[in-house]
């Protein structure tokens, strides 16, 4: 599939007013995409490339921009993706910046003006077309002719909508249902919605568990024996940055675990540092041991998704939390209040 087809679809989606029209446009494009290119198409139209980090910013893009755009569209999706992969694989060190620039310059030299604009916004994360992941999820369901709930669940288990889209559009129901909780494949985090105040939320939910809002960094921890991996909210592996979390989870009395929580930098008196202080522990050029001494992190867990070979994903929250309380030290479990009373909730 040519890149220009995605560029045109992106433009049409950005111009569409209604949600259903946007979903229909995306589903139509997915239905035309070759099976081996679906993952690329879904990633690009969701506003991201498939590589976690390629070391290219706006200045590098501007420097690589050719004097004149290509007259006719010729770029194919696989070669664009392959170029990004090549850039991501350039070893760090002397000459690495120049090599990334060369690969990027060769790509942009073959792009039309519209394709170049799309690629700029894609690489910098500024692609704004209304195709947020919720829309893309429903578009995948529409294109595959399956319920959106099935796509939503598979996407949560896989942590990657592009892989789910490929399975769904293959037409093999078994492929889609095969997505399940798996150690060291991070689960897509469930994110909170919002309400005007507790009374509005409780009116909608009835009895609910209320927790403190922690101003920390979201983490998901996987454990198998002594092997522990920690993932960020964006599902990037940040294990090396948080050795204190690794040590604590290794000490927990279970062989296999998937925990959901946050880490936060606390002062000696137990009050939190500003959010930016917590995030300073996740810098690219970080001397971890020194940073650990200066800004120690404290983990807080609020959910348990998997333990010793068994998924808890379909268990009631009450049961998951009971197991979590039995597992983790009390100070590391986020306190909660279960109530249907807005008066209690406001206290």
Secondary structure, 3 states (H helix, E strand, C coil): CEHHHHHHHHHHHHHCCCHHHHHHHHHHHHHHCCHHHHHHHHHHHCCCCCCCCCCCCHHHHHHHCCCCCCCCCCCEHHHHHHHHHHHHCCCCCCCHHHHHHHHHHHHHHCCCHHHHHHHHHHHCCCCCCCCCHHHHHHHHHHHHCCCHHHHHHHHHHHCCHHHHHHHHHCCCHHHHHCCCCECCECCCCCCCCCCCCHHHHHHHHCCEEEECCCCCEEEEEEEECCEEEEEECCCCECHHHCHHHHHHHHHCCCCEEEEEEEEEEECCCCCECCHHHHHHHHCCCCCHHHHHHHCCEEEEEEEEEEECCEECCCCCHHHHHHHHHHHCCHHHECCEEEECCHHHHHC
